Amino acid sequence: MGEIKMGIKRGTTLAAAAITVVLAATACGPGNDKAADTTKPVGAAAAAAAQDYGKGADNADGASGAKPAGQLAIASNDKVGPVLTDSAGMTLYRFDKDTAKPPKSNCDGDCEKTWPVVAAGDATAAAGMDPALLGEVVRTDGSKQLTVGGWPAYRYSKDAKAGDVNGQGVGGVWFALAADGKKAAKGAPAEGAPPAESAPPAQMAPPAAGGAAEADGKLSVAKDPKLGDHIVDGKGMTVYRFKPDTQWPMTSKCVGDCVAKWPVVAPVEKAKDKGIVEKNYTVLNRPDGQKQQSVDCWPVYTFTGDKKPGDVNGQGVGGTWYAVSPDGKLITVQ
Protein backbone atom coordinates (compact mmCIF):
# COMPACT_ATOMS: atom_id res chain seq x y z
CA MET A 1 0.00 0.00 0.00
CA GLY A 2 -3.95 8.64 -0.15
CA GLU A 3 -5.64 11.30 -2.73
CA ILE A 4 -6.97 12.97 -3.61
CA LYS A 5 -8.87 16.29 -3.62
CA MET A 6 -5.70 18.25 -4.06
CA GLY A 7 -4.79 20.77 -1.36
CA ILE A 8 -1.40 22.46 -1.61
CA LYS A 9 0.58 22.21 1.62
CA ARG A 10 4.11 22.84 2.71
CA GLY A 11 7.15 20.69 2.06
CA THR A 12 7.42 18.31 -0.85
CA THR A 13 4.10 16.52 -0.66
CA LEU A 14 2.86 15.24 -3.94
CA ALA A 15 1.14 18.54 -4.63
CA ALA A 16 3.86 20.86 -3.39
CA ALA A 17 3.21 23.34 -6.17
CA ALA A 18 1.49 23.59 -9.51
CA ILE A 19 3.42 23.55 -12.75
CA THR A 20 1.72 25.94 -15.11
CA VAL A 21 2.84 26.60 -18.64
CA VAL A 22 0.89 28.78 -21.05
CA LEU A 23 1.44 27.24 -24.45
CA ALA A 24 2.61 29.26 -27.39
CA ALA A 25 0.17 27.30 -29.48
CA THR A 26 -3.51 28.10 -29.08
CA ALA A 27 -4.79 24.58 -29.73
CA CYS A 28 -5.35 23.87 -26.05
CA GLY A 29 -8.32 26.10 -25.44
CA PRO A 30 -10.84 26.05 -22.61
CA GLY A 31 -13.67 23.59 -22.64
CA ASN A 32 -11.99 20.93 -24.76
CA ASP A 33 -12.91 18.15 -22.36
CA LYS A 34 -16.27 18.97 -20.81
CA ALA A 35 -17.05 15.32 -20.21
CA ALA A 36 -13.85 14.84 -18.23
CA ASP A 37 -14.80 17.73 -15.94
CA THR A 38 -18.03 16.01 -14.96
CA THR A 39 -16.86 12.40 -14.84
CA LYS A 40 -17.61 10.79 -11.50
CA PRO A 41 -15.49 7.99 -10.02
CA VAL A 42 -17.28 4.80 -9.11
CA GLY A 43 -16.75 2.01 -6.61
CA ALA A 44 -13.61 2.26 -4.53
CA ALA A 45 -12.52 5.37 -6.38
CA ALA A 46 -15.67 7.19 -5.30
CA ALA A 47 -14.84 6.58 -1.68
CA ALA A 48 -11.24 7.59 -2.23
CA ALA A 49 -12.26 10.82 -3.91
CA ALA A 50 -13.23 12.20 -0.52
CA GLN A 51 -9.58 12.09 0.57
CA ASP A 52 -7.53 15.29 0.57
CA TYR A 53 -4.23 13.95 -0.71
CA GLY A 54 -2.45 17.26 -0.43
CA LYS A 55 -2.97 17.46 3.34
CA GLY A 56 -0.83 14.38 3.84
CA ALA A 57 -0.59 13.58 7.54
CA ASP A 58 -1.56 17.03 8.76
CA ASN A 59 -4.96 16.09 10.09
CA ALA A 60 -6.21 17.46 13.38
CA ASP A 61 -9.85 16.56 12.88
CA GLY A 62 -9.74 13.17 14.49
CA ALA A 63 -11.29 10.01 13.11
CA SER A 64 -14.08 11.91 11.38
CA GLY A 65 -11.43 13.40 9.09
CA ALA A 66 -9.38 10.22 8.75
CA LYS A 67 -7.91 9.64 5.31
CA PRO A 68 -7.42 6.26 3.63
CA ALA A 69 -3.99 5.04 2.58
CA GLY A 70 -4.55 4.18 -1.07
CA GLN A 71 -1.69 2.27 -2.71
CA LEU A 72 0.74 1.30 0.05
CA ALA A 73 4.46 1.25 -0.66
CA ILE A 74 7.64 0.16 1.07
CA ALA A 75 10.26 2.89 1.32
CA SER A 76 13.85 2.42 2.39
CA ASN A 77 14.99 4.82 5.09
CA ASP A 78 18.61 5.30 6.12
CA LYS A 79 17.76 5.66 9.81
CA VAL A 80 14.88 3.23 10.25
CA GLY A 81 15.12 0.72 7.42
CA PRO A 82 12.15 -0.31 5.24
CA VAL A 83 8.96 1.46 6.32
CA LEU A 84 5.38 1.24 5.11
CA THR A 85 3.98 4.40 3.53
CA ASP A 86 0.69 5.53 2.08
CA SER A 87 0.25 6.53 -1.56
CA ALA A 88 1.55 10.02 -0.73
CA GLY A 89 4.77 8.58 0.67
CA MET A 90 3.81 9.48 4.26
CA THR A 91 5.15 7.07 6.89
CA LEU A 92 2.65 4.89 8.76
CA TYR A 93 3.06 4.15 12.46
CA ARG A 94 1.90 1.79 15.22
CA PHE A 95 1.31 2.43 18.92
CA ASP A 96 2.67 0.09 21.60
CA LYS A 97 -0.37 0.73 23.82
CA ASP A 98 -2.66 -0.68 21.13
CA THR A 99 -3.18 -4.40 20.73
CA ALA A 100 -3.07 -6.58 17.63
CA LYS A 101 -4.75 -9.72 18.96
CA PRO A 102 -7.49 -8.67 19.04
CA PRO A 103 -6.95 -5.40 17.17
CA LYS A 104 -7.75 -2.40 19.35
CA SER A 105 -6.86 1.30 19.19
CA ASN A 106 -6.15 3.15 22.42
CA CYS A 107 -5.39 6.50 20.79
CA ASP A 108 -8.31 8.94 21.07
CA GLY A 109 -8.87 12.61 21.80
CA ASP A 110 -5.68 14.68 21.84
CA CYS A 111 -3.67 11.59 20.96
CA GLU A 112 -5.69 11.22 17.78
CA LYS A 113 -5.02 14.84 16.81
CA THR A 114 -1.28 14.26 17.02
CA TRP A 115 -1.49 10.81 15.47
CA PRO A 116 -4.23 10.92 12.79
CA VAL A 117 -5.74 7.51 12.17
CA VAL A 118 -5.57 5.88 8.76
CA ALA A 119 -9.08 5.14 7.56
CA ALA A 120 -9.90 1.62 6.42
CA GLY A 121 -11.57 0.75 3.15
CA ASP A 122 -9.17 1.99 0.49
CA ALA A 123 -5.79 0.36 0.94
CA THR A 124 -3.92 -1.80 -1.54
CA ALA A 125 -1.01 -3.94 -0.39
CA ALA A 126 2.47 -2.83 -1.38
CA ALA A 127 4.37 -4.88 -3.97
CA GLY A 128 5.69 -8.00 -2.26
CA MET A 129 3.45 -7.52 0.78
CA ASP A 130 0.93 -10.15 1.86
CA PRO A 131 -2.52 -8.59 1.25
CA ALA A 132 -3.93 -10.77 4.03
CA LEU A 133 -2.05 -8.58 6.54
CA LEU A 134 -4.41 -5.69 5.82
CA GLY A 135 -7.53 -5.44 7.95
CA GLU A 136 -9.62 -3.02 9.94
CA VAL A 137 -10.71 -2.29 13.47
CA VAL A 138 -13.85 -0.47 14.62
CA ARG A 139 -12.93 2.46 16.86
CA THR A 140 -14.92 3.70 19.84
CA ASP A 141 -16.57 6.38 17.69
CA GLY A 142 -17.73 3.74 15.20
CA SER A 143 -15.25 4.65 12.45
CA LYS A 144 -13.05 1.99 10.88
CA GLN A 145 -9.26 2.15 11.03
CA LEU A 146 -6.76 0.31 8.83
CA THR A 147 -4.72 -2.39 10.52
CA VAL A 148 -1.49 -4.01 9.39
CA GLY A 149 -0.80 -7.38 10.92
CA GLY A 150 -3.54 -6.51 13.41
CA TRP A 151 -1.89 -3.23 14.47
CA PRO A 152 -3.95 -0.03 13.97
CA ALA A 153 -2.18 2.35 11.57
CA TYR A 154 -1.56 6.07 12.06
CA ARG A 155 0.23 9.01 10.49
CA TYR A 156 2.18 11.61 12.49
CA SER A 157 1.07 15.25 12.36
CA LYS A 158 4.69 16.46 12.54
CA ASP A 159 5.73 14.60 9.41
CA ALA A 160 5.68 17.43 6.89
CA LYS A 161 6.62 15.59 3.73
CA ALA A 162 6.98 12.19 2.16
CA GLY A 163 9.88 10.23 3.67
CA ASP A 164 9.76 11.94 7.08
CA VAL A 165 9.99 9.59 10.08
CA ASN A 166 9.76 12.17 12.87
CA GLY A 167 7.41 9.90 14.80
CA GLN A 168 9.93 7.10 15.15
CA GLY A 169 10.48 6.28 18.82
CA VAL A 170 8.34 9.14 20.17
CA GLY A 171 7.65 8.51 23.85
CA GLY A 172 9.20 5.08 23.46
CA VAL A 173 5.84 3.81 22.22
CA TRP A 174 5.44 5.03 18.63
CA PHE A 175 7.24 3.28 15.80
CA ALA A 176 7.16 3.22 12.02
CA LEU A 177 5.36 0.19 10.61
CA ALA A 178 7.17 -2.48 8.65
CA ALA A 179 5.31 -4.27 5.86
CA ASP A 180 4.62 -7.26 8.12
CA GLY A 181 3.03 -5.11 10.85
CA LYS A 182 6.09 -5.26 13.07
CA LYS A 183 8.18 -2.26 14.13
CA ALA A 184 10.48 -1.01 11.42
CA ALA A 185 14.06 -1.78 12.32
CA LYS A 186 17.36 -1.01 10.62
CA GLY A 187 18.85 -4.14 9.14
CA ALA A 188 15.57 -6.02 9.16
CA PRO A 189 14.47 -5.93 5.50
CA ALA A 190 10.78 -6.31 4.94
CA GLU A 191 9.44 -8.55 2.22
CA GLY A 192 9.26 -6.62 -1.01
CA ALA A 193 11.26 -3.68 0.32
CA PRO A 194 13.47 -1.77 -2.10
CA PRO A 195 17.20 -2.54 -1.90
CA ALA A 196 19.09 -0.65 0.76
CA GLU A 197 20.77 1.59 -1.78
CA SER A 198 17.42 2.93 -2.99
CA ALA A 199 16.57 6.40 -1.79
CA PRO A 200 13.30 6.97 0.09
CA PRO A 201 10.62 8.74 -1.91
CA ALA A 202 11.35 12.13 -0.34
CA GLN A 203 14.96 11.95 -1.50
CA MET A 204 14.34 10.72 -5.00
CA ALA A 205 15.03 13.49 -7.43
CA PRO A 206 12.62 13.89 -10.32
CA PRO A 207 14.03 12.47 -13.55
CA ALA A 208 16.25 14.93 -15.37
CA ALA A 209 15.37 16.28 -18.76
CA GLY A 210 15.08 13.36 -21.11
CA GLY A 211 14.72 11.01 -18.12
CA ALA A 212 10.96 10.87 -18.26
CA ALA A 213 9.18 7.56 -18.61
CA GLU A 214 10.44 6.44 -21.98
CA ALA A 215 7.57 5.42 -24.21
CA ASP A 216 9.82 3.96 -26.93
CA GLY A 217 8.68 6.87 -29.04
CA LYS A 218 5.07 5.82 -29.37
CA LEU A 219 1.72 5.30 -27.72
CA SER A 220 -0.87 2.68 -28.58
CA VAL A 221 -4.16 1.27 -27.35
CA ALA A 222 -4.53 -1.88 -25.24
CA LYS A 223 -7.65 -3.61 -23.99
CA ASP A 224 -8.27 -4.52 -20.35
CA PRO A 225 -11.17 -6.75 -19.22
CA LYS A 226 -12.40 -4.06 -16.81
CA LEU A 227 -11.11 -0.80 -18.26
CA GLY A 228 -11.65 -1.56 -21.93
CA ASP A 229 -9.55 0.37 -24.45
CA HIS A 230 -6.84 2.44 -22.76
CA ILE A 231 -3.57 4.08 -23.74
CA VAL A 232 -0.23 2.36 -23.10
CA ASP A 233 3.32 3.44 -23.87
CA GLY A 234 5.76 1.72 -26.20
CA LYS A 235 6.60 -0.81 -23.50
CA GLY A 236 2.95 -1.68 -22.91
CA MET A 237 2.81 0.18 -19.58
CA THR A 238 -0.51 1.81 -18.71
CA VAL A 239 -0.71 5.58 -19.15
CA TYR A 240 -2.55 7.69 -16.55
CA ARG A 241 -3.99 11.15 -15.98
CA PHE A 242 -4.03 13.15 -12.73
CA LYS A 243 -7.41 14.77 -11.99
CA PRO A 244 -5.99 17.92 -10.34
CA ASP A 245 -4.17 18.76 -13.59
CA THR A 246 -5.86 21.27 -15.86
CA GLN A 247 -6.39 21.33 -19.59
CA TRP A 248 -6.39 25.09 -20.02
CA PRO A 249 -3.99 26.44 -19.26
CA MET A 250 -2.28 23.06 -19.61
CA THR A 251 -0.96 22.45 -16.11
CA SER A 252 0.71 19.60 -14.24
CA LYS A 253 0.24 19.58 -10.48
CA CYS A 254 2.38 16.48 -10.05
CA VAL A 255 5.82 17.66 -8.91
CA GLY A 256 8.67 16.57 -6.64
CA ASP A 257 7.97 13.25 -4.97
CA CYS A 258 4.84 12.85 -7.06
CA VAL A 259 6.92 12.70 -10.25
CA ALA A 260 9.14 10.09 -8.63
CA LYS A 261 6.10 7.81 -8.35
CA TRP A 262 4.29 8.96 -11.48
CA PRO A 263 6.97 9.55 -14.15
CA VAL A 264 5.93 11.82 -16.97
CA VAL A 265 5.54 10.35 -20.45
CA ALA A 266 8.23 11.70 -22.75
CA PRO A 267 7.23 13.18 -26.12
CA VAL A 268 6.31 10.55 -28.68
CA GLU A 269 6.34 10.33 -32.46
CA LYS A 270 2.81 10.68 -33.79
CA ALA A 271 3.61 8.63 -36.86
CA LYS A 272 4.27 5.58 -34.67
CA ASP A 273 1.12 5.87 -32.58
CA LYS A 274 -1.78 3.50 -33.11
CA GLY A 275 -5.40 4.07 -32.20
CA ILE A 276 -4.90 7.40 -30.38
CA VAL A 277 -7.19 10.31 -31.21
CA GLU A 278 -4.48 12.88 -31.84
CA LYS A 279 -6.55 15.97 -31.07
CA ASN A 280 -4.42 18.67 -29.41
CA TYR A 281 -1.49 16.27 -29.24
CA THR A 282 0.92 18.72 -27.64
CA VAL A 283 4.04 18.74 -25.47
CA LEU A 284 4.24 20.44 -22.08
CA ASN A 285 7.55 22.17 -21.26
CA ARG A 286 7.87 21.64 -17.52
CA PRO A 287 9.88 24.03 -15.30
CA ASP A 288 11.96 21.05 -14.11
CA GLY A 289 13.35 20.77 -17.64
CA GLN A 290 11.35 17.74 -18.70
CA LYS A 291 9.11 17.65 -21.73
CA GLN A 292 5.83 15.84 -21.16
CA GLN A 293 3.46 14.38 -23.72
CA SER A 294 -0.19 15.31 -23.48
CA VAL A 295 -3.29 13.82 -25.07
CA ASP A 296 -6.02 16.35 -25.84
CA CYS A 297 -3.99 18.84 -23.76
CA TRP A 298 -3.99 16.59 -20.67
CA PRO A 299 -0.50 15.69 -19.32
CA VAL A 300 0.02 11.94 -19.11
CA TYR A 301 2.10 9.72 -16.82
CA THR A 302 3.03 6.14 -16.02
CA PHE A 303 3.09 4.54 -12.53
CA THR A 304 6.08 2.98 -10.78
CA GLY A 305 3.69 0.57 -9.07
CA ASP A 306 3.04 -1.09 -12.44
CA LYS A 307 5.73 -3.72 -12.82
CA LYS A 308 4.84 -5.31 -16.13
CA PRO A 309 2.81 -4.59 -19.26
CA GLY A 310 -0.89 -4.90 -18.60
CA ASP A 311 -0.67 -3.85 -14.93
CA VAL A 312 -3.24 -1.23 -13.92
CA ASN A 313 -2.25 -0.80 -10.28
CA GLY A 314 -2.49 2.99 -10.61
CA GLN A 315 -6.17 2.91 -11.54
CA GLY A 316 -8.24 4.90 -9.03
CA VAL A 317 -5.34 5.55 -6.63
CA GLY A 318 -6.43 8.24 -4.19
CA GLY A 319 -9.50 8.90 -6.32
CA THR A 320 -7.43 11.05 -8.67
CA TRP A 321 -5.28 8.79 -10.87
CA TYR A 322 -6.99 7.09 -13.79
CA ALA A 323 -6.17 5.28 -17.00
CA VAL A 324 -6.72 7.24 -20.20
CA SER A 325 -9.09 6.42 -23.05
CA PRO A 326 -7.88 6.73 -26.68
CA ASP A 327 -9.47 10.20 -26.86
CA GLY A 328 -7.69 11.42 -23.72
CA LYS A 329 -10.59 11.14 -21.28
CA LEU A 330 -10.49 9.56 -17.83
CA ILE A 331 -11.56 5.94 -17.43
CA THR A 332 -13.17 5.76 -13.99
CA VAL A 333 -14.49 2.21 -14.14
CA GLN A 334 -13.01 0.01 -11.41
N, C-alpha and C positions, 0 to 999 in steps of 0.2 A: 503498500500500500503502500483543499480543499476546495474555488471556486472560484460559482465564481460570479457574483455581481461585483464588478471591479471597483475597489476603493483605493485611492493612491495614498500610501502611508510612507513612513520614513524608511531608511535603510535600503537594502537591495531586495525587497520582496519582489515577487514576480511582476508586480505592476509598479515598480519604483517610479517610472516616469513614462510619459507617452512619447512615441517617436512620431513626429508629424512632418510630412514632406508635401509641399504643394507642388504638384507636377507641372512641368513646363507644358506638357500636352494637355489638351482640354477634354480628352476622351472620357476621363473619369468624372462625370458630372453627378450632381445630386440626384437621388431617386432612381438610380440604376437597378437597385435590388429591393424593391418594395416588399416582395414576398419574404425576403430574408429578415427584414425588420420586424415582421409580425409572426415569424415562425416560433412555435411553442415547443419546448422539449417535452418528451413523454417519459413515462416510466421512471426509472431511477434518476434520469437526468432532470426530470421535473422537480424531484425532491432536492437534488443537488443545486438547482438554480437559486435556491433561497440562501445559499452560502455566500458570504462576502469574502472572497478569496484574498482581496487586497488587505484585509485587516489582519491576516495571519493569526498570530497567537494573542493579539492585543484585544482581549475580550473580557470586559468587566461586568457583563450582564448576567453572569451565572448560567445555569443550565438552560434557561429559556432562550439564551442567545448562543447555545453551543453550536459549533460548526462541525460537519462531518470531515472525514480525512481524505476521501477520494482515493486516488491511486497511491498506495503506500510505496515507499522506496527504502532502500538500505544505503545509507551514506557512511563513508569512511571518515572518521574524525581522528586527528593526530593525538588528541588528549584522551579520548574516551574509547576509541575503537569503533566498530560498526554500530550505528544507531538507526533506529526506525524513524522515518519521517513521514509527514503527510505529503500531499501532492504539491504543496507550496514549498517543500523542503524544510518545514519547521519541525524541530525535534519533538518526539513524543516521550512522555515520562510516566513512571509508576511511583506509587506512594507506599512506603513500608507499612503504614498503619491500615492500609486496605487489606483485603484477603482475596485470594484467588480460588480457594476451594472451601466454601462456595464463593463466587465473585461477590464482592461488596465494596462500595465506595464509602469512605469515612471522611471525605473532603466536601464540606458544605459551607455556606455563609461566606465569611471573609476568605477562607481557604480557597473556595471556588473562584473568587474574584482574582486571586493571585495565580491560581492554577486552573484555567478554563478547561472544562471537560470536553472530550472529543465525542461528538454525537455519534450514535450508532446508525446503521442503515445505509451508508454509502461509503463503504471501504472495500477496496480490492487489494488482495494480498500482493506483496512485493514479489518481484521475480525471484524464484528459488525459495520462497517462503511457503510453508504449509498453510493453505487457506483454512484448514480446520482449526487453526489457532485463533482465528477471529471469531468473536462472539459479542454478546451484549449483556449488560446488567441494568435492571430497573432501579433508578435512584429513588430517594425518599420523596422527591417531588413528582414522581411518576414518569420523568423523562428517561430515555434509554441512552446508555453510555457505551462506547466501544470498549471491548476488552481484548487483550492479546495474551494468550496463554492463561486466561482467567483474570488477568490483572487489568483493572480499569485504567484507561489511557487519558492523559492530560497534555496540555501545552503549558508553557510558562510565559506569563505576561511580560517578563523582562527579556525574553528572547526577541530581539528587534528584527532579525533577518534570518533568512534560510542559512542553516549551518551553525547557528548559535547553540551553545549547550550551557548557558548560564545557570540552568537549573540543576546541573549535575552536582549531587552531594549536598544540596541545600538542607540545612538542619540535620544532616545525617540520615534523612529519611526519603529524600527525593532523588531518583536516578533515571537516567535516560533508558529507554526500553531497547532491548535487543530484539531481533526478529523472532526469537523463540519465546518472548515474554519475560525472559530473565533480565537482570540488570546488565546494561552494557558494560563491558570491561575490556581494557586494553589488552591485546594479545589473545582475546577469545573470539575468533572470527565467527560470525553468524552465517548460517547457511544462506548462500546466494549473495553474500556481501561483496562489494567491489574489492579488488585487490588493494593491499595496503598502500600502494603507491598512488592510487587514485585520489584526486582532491575531492573534498566534500563539495556539495553543490554551491555553497556560498563562495568557494574559492575558485570555482571553475570559470575561467575567462570565456566570454563569448567567442565563437570562432572568428578568426581574423578575416579580412576581406578575401574572398575566394575560398573560405573555409566553411561555407554554408553547406547544408545537406546536399551532397552532390546528387543530382537527378539523372546522371549519365546523359545530360543534354536533352532529355525529353520527358514528357508526361504522357500517360495513357489511361485507359479506363479498365477497371477490373470489376468483377461481380462478386458480391458477398451474399450468402444466403439471407442475412437479415437486413443489410444495408442496401442491397441492390447495386446498381452501377455507381462507382465512386472512383475518384482520381487517385492514381498511384504514380510514384516517380519511376525513373528508368530502372531502378532495382526492384520494383514491385512493392515498395514500402508505401503504406497509406499516407495520403496527404490530408492535412487538417486546416481548419480555420478557427480563429479565436474570436468569440462573440464581441468582446470589448473593442476590437479593432473597428475602424470606420472606413467606409468606402469613399466618402468625399468630405473633407480632403482625405486622400488615401493615407491611413495612419496605422502604424503598428504599436500596440501597447504592451507587447511582449519584449522586455529588455532584461539585461543582466542575467540573473539566475534562470529566468524564464527561458531565455534563448538557449541556455545550456541544456535544458530539458526538451525544448521544442525548437530544434534547429530550423533556420529559415531555408526555404527551397531556393537554390541558386537559379539564375536565369536559364531558361531552356531554349532550344531551337524549335520554333514553331513547325518547321518543315518535318520534324521527326515525330511530332505529337500525333496521337491517334484518338479520335472520339471526343476531343475537348472542344467545347464551343468557345472559339477564340475571340469572344467579344471583349473589348477593352483589356487585351492581353498585354499588360504593361509591367514595367520593372520599377520597384521602389528603391530609391537610393537612401539607405539608412545612415544616420549620423555615425554609427559605429564602423562605417566603411564598407559594410556588406551591401550587396545588391540582392534584392529579394523578388522572386517571381510573384505575380499576382494573377488571379483569374477573375475576370469581370471586376477588376480594381480591388479585389480582396486579397491581402497578403496571405500566402500559404506556407505551411510548415510540415515537418515530419515530427515523430515522437520517439525519444530514446527508449521508451518502454516497449516499443515494437521491436522484436528481435529478429523476425524473419518475414519474408514477403507473405502477405495475407493477414498478418496480425492487425487487429483493430483495437488494441488496448487503450488507445487514446480517446476512443469514442465516448462522449458524454462526461469526460473527466471534469469534475467541479461544476458541471452544468454549463460550461462555456467552450469546451473543445469538441469539435465535431468534424466528421469526415465531410468531404466536399463532392457534390454532384458534378457531372460533366459540364453543367452550365454555371458553376461557381457557387451554387447555393448550399446552405447547410443541410446535412442529412441528420435529422434528430431522432430517427427511429432507433430503438434500442434492440 
